Amino acid sequence: MDDTKARPRRRKELLTPGEVARLFGVDPKTVTRWASGGKLTAMRTLGGHRRFHVAEVARLLQSNGRHAVDPRVVAPR
């Protein structure tokens, strides 16, 4: 039996700097500076790329007086 069809889709829990930047309306390099400055916690992929946890991004959005956006609906540019 092929169980790949039975598995539910996993919710996206990590965001790229570009996705975070679109949520805040800033440049991705700004998000990288936030990570370097400790404003956001970044994890690194095996390839060395930064990724940000959805929950932390949502908290930062709310603390800045913005409505929490469902990061799964971030449309690519």
Protein Blocks (a to p, Z undefined) as FASTA:
>chain_A
ZZklmpccdddfbdcfklmmmmnopafklmmmmmmnopaccdddfkopacddfklmmmmm
mmnopacddfklpccZZ
